[in-house]
Each structure stands twice: as C-alpha cells, then as structure tokens.
Amino acid sequence: MLTPPHHFIRDFLNHPEKMETQAWIVIVADPEGKGAALAKTLELMNAKVDLVQTAAEAITLMRNVKMAPSLLYILADEVGGLEQAMRVHHRLTQISVFGKCVILSNDAAKGGFDPESAEHLLLLKAPEPKHYH
C-alpha cells in the first residue's frame, strides 16, 4: 500500500518561508487510481491541487496558469513505474516549472522503507525557475 509522506507535506505547507499565497500542488497520476484520493487529502490540508495524467498535461496546465507549482507529486506506479516517473521528472526539469518534487513508488519501497538507504530515498531538486514567455 502506497503511503504518502503526509508529515512532509504538512511541514511543507506550513513552512515559515512559504509565500503568503495558497500552495499549489500538481499531482501526476491516474485520476481513477490513488491520485484522486491523494488530491482530496491534500485539499483538506488547504492546498490548491490539480491532477494530471502526463508530463505534457502538467506542462500545458502550468503554462496556462503562468506560474510554477509549489510541489510536483508523481505517483510512479500510476504513470508506468519508477523509470517512467523519472522521465516525467526529467522532462519537467528541462523547462523548470516546479519548486520541489516527490516521487512515490511501491517498487522502491518493497521490503520496507529504510530512510537511510540511498536505494529507497531519492531527493530531487529542480533547477532555478525559468520565466514564461
């Protein structure tokens, strides 16, 4: 069972340096899968949430809104696995349209989640944001 790190999200949404505007989270997942439940949970935490299925949809959404989301959340098991999720992350970093990224994967956590293990923990940092034209 995929368990989102709610403590991370709660800390992220309540961070003292967070902008005064409402946090915007974009979830890349299957809207018929766990992505919808995750979106509802995050909305209850007072975040604006959009759910998309592909990197292309995420890019279009972000360009239409003309701002970068605070957090990009990718449910790897719902977008074709961890390798595909990494491709989505890579594609989005090429245009640098998000602040932070969380990728959740059951494959990476098989046999238990060990936060000290580099095999299971992957921290992703986006490059500096580019301006929209």
Kinemage of the C-alpha trace (Angstrom):
@kinemage 1
@onewidth
@group {chain A} dominant
@subgroup {mainchain}
@vectorlist {calphas} color= white
{ca met a 1} P 0.000 0.000 0.000
{ca leu a 2} L 1.335 3.395 -1.014
{ca thr a 3} L 1.512 5.749 1.955
{ca pro a 4} L 2.144 9.404 1.109
{ca pro a 5} L 4.514 11.194 3.496
{ca his a 6} L 1.837 13.452 4.997
{ca his a 7} L 4.261 14.791 7.633
{ca phe a 8} L 6.455 16.099 4.798
{ca ile a 9} L 3.503 17.755 3.085
{ca arg a 10} L 2.192 19.274 6.324
{ca asp a 11} L 5.657 20.690 7.100
{ca phe a 12} L 5.996 21.935 3.526
{ca leu a 13} L 2.612 23.703 3.576
{ca asn a 14} L 3.307 25.298 6.972
{ca his a 15} L 6.918 26.321 6.327
{ca pro a 16} L 7.569 29.867 7.663
{ca glu a 17} L 9.258 30.935 4.417
{ca lys a 18} L 6.296 29.774 2.315
{ca met a 19} L 4.758 32.533 0.273
{ca glu a 20} L 1.564 34.063 1.593
{ca thr a 21} L -0.412 32.572 -1.265
{ca gln a 22} L -2.014 29.155 -1.094
{ca ala a 23} L 0.343 26.305 -2.011
{ca trp a 24} L -0.300 24.799 -5.452
{ca ile a 25} L 0.400 21.090 -5.864
{ca val a 26} L 0.310 19.282 -9.204
{ca ile a 27} L -0.154 15.509 -8.985
{ca val a 28} L 0.838 13.328 -11.939
{ca ala a 29} L -1.148 10.104 -11.552
{ca asp a 30} L -4.081 8.062 -12.805
{ca pro a 31} L -7.237 10.051 -11.961
{ca glu a 32} L -9.074 6.759 -11.438
{ca gly a 33} L -6.383 5.469 -9.073
{ca lys a 34} L -4.826 6.731 -5.855
{ca gly a 35} L -4.218 10.169 -7.334
{ca ala a 36} L -7.823 11.251 -6.725
{ca ala a 37} L -7.690 10.213 -3.054
{ca leu a 38} L -4.332 11.957 -2.624
{ca ala a 39} L -5.742 15.126 -4.208
{ca lys a 40} L -8.671 15.144 -1.758
{ca thr a 41} L -6.306 14.626 1.193
{ca leu a 42} L -4.066 17.497 0.101
{ca glu a 43} L -7.063 19.777 -0.474
{ca leu a 44} L -8.095 19.104 3.136
{ca met a 45} L -4.631 20.398 4.094
{ca asn a 46} L -5.608 23.704 2.430
{ca ala a 47} L -3.617 23.299 -0.778
{ca lys a 48} L -4.800 24.037 -4.300
{ca val a 49} L -4.442 20.733 -6.143
{ca asp a 50} L -4.563 19.773 -9.824
{ca leu a 51} L -4.427 16.164 -11.023
{ca val a 52} L -2.972 15.349 -14.455
{ca gln a 53} L -2.023 12.079 -16.177
{ca thr a 54} L 1.066 13.017 -18.181
{ca ala a 55} L 4.035 15.370 -18.272
{ca ala a 56} L 2.518 17.049 -21.339
{ca glu a 57} L -0.688 17.793 -19.408
{ca ala a 58} L 1.363 19.157 -16.494
{ca ile a 59} L 3.337 21.440 -18.815
{ca thr a 60} L 0.169 22.715 -20.511
{ca leu a 61} L -1.507 23.358 -17.156
{ca met a 62} L 1.495 25.236 -15.765
{ca arg a 63} L 1.862 27.348 -18.889
{ca asn a 64} L -1.851 28.202 -18.866
{ca val a 65} L -1.684 29.240 -15.207
{ca lys a 66} L 1.633 31.029 -15.905
{ca met a 67} L 3.206 30.066 -12.620
{ca ala a 68} L 5.169 27.227 -11.116
{ca pro a 69} L 3.521 24.901 -8.606
{ca ser a 70} L 4.967 24.711 -5.116
{ca leu a 71} L 5.183 20.933 -5.365
{ca leu a 72} L 5.085 18.305 -8.093
{ca tyr a 73} L 3.841 14.933 -6.803
{ca ile a 74} L 4.366 11.895 -9.078
{ca leu a 75} L 2.778 8.538 -8.219
{ca ala a 76} L 5.229 6.302 -10.081
{ca asp a 77} L 3.103 3.157 -10.007
{ca glu a 78} L 0.305 5.005 -11.799
{ca val a 79} L 2.432 6.540 -14.564
{ca gly a 80} L 4.203 3.367 -15.705
{ca gly a 81} L 6.721 2.721 -12.939
{ca leu a 82} L 9.695 4.416 -11.353
{ca glu a 83} L 11.657 4.696 -14.602
{ca gln a 84} L 8.742 6.454 -16.326
{ca ala a 85} L 8.287 8.738 -13.306
{ca met a 86} L 11.951 9.712 -13.580
{ca arg a 87} L 11.382 10.527 -17.264
{ca val a 88} L 8.433 12.745 -16.293
{ca his a 89} L 10.617 14.480 -13.698
{ca his a 90} L 13.441 14.931 -16.225
{ca arg a 91} L 11.093 16.361 -18.840
{ca leu a 92} L 9.682 18.851 -16.352
{ca thr a 93} L 13.130 19.895 -15.086
{ca gln a 94} L 14.087 20.745 -18.666
{ca ile a 95} L 11.569 23.564 -18.546
{ca ser a 96} L 11.913 24.033 -14.758
{ca val a 97} L 8.296 24.661 -13.915
{ca phe a 98} L 8.061 23.466 -10.293
{ca gly a 99} L 9.557 24.083 -6.884
{ca lys a 100} L 10.034 20.650 -5.317
{ca cys a 101} L 9.230 17.112 -6.434
{ca val a 102} L 8.107 13.980 -4.598
{ca ile a 103} L 8.044 10.636 -6.401
{ca leu a 104} L 6.252 7.808 -4.607
{ca ser a 105} L 6.842 4.242 -5.746
{ca asn a 106} L 5.851 0.886 -4.295
{ca asp a 107} L 8.708 -0.687 -6.297
{ca ala a 108} L 11.263 1.453 -4.477
{ca ala a 109} L 9.802 0.575 -1.092
{ca lys a 110} L 9.431 -3.214 -1.470
{ca gly a 111} L 10.643 -4.996 1.614
{ca gly a 112} L 10.066 -1.942 3.788
{ca phe a 113} L 11.118 1.664 3.586
{ca asp a 114} L 14.504 2.480 5.040
{ca pro a 115} L 15.067 6.266 5.055
{ca glu a 116} L 18.820 5.715 5.436
{ca ser a 117} L 19.007 3.673 2.244
{ca ala a 118} L 20.036 5.532 -0.902
{ca glu a 119} L 18.287 2.768 -2.831
{ca his a 120} L 14.895 3.822 -1.455
{ca leu a 121} L 15.285 7.535 -0.873
{ca leu a 122} L 15.645 9.889 -3.794
{ca leu a 123} L 15.684 13.639 -3.280
{ca leu a 124} L 15.081 15.670 -6.399
{ca lys a 125} L 15.928 19.328 -6.801
{ca ala a 126} L 14.646 21.476 -9.622
{ca pro a 127} L 16.987 23.919 -11.338
{ca glu a 128} L 16.335 27.636 -10.995
{ca pro a 129} L 12.930 28.569 -12.470
{ca lys a 130} L 12.822 29.965 -15.973
{ca his a 131} L 10.486 32.791 -16.869
{ca tyr a 132} L 7.454 32.125 -19.057
{ca his a 133} L 7.324 33.938 -22.375
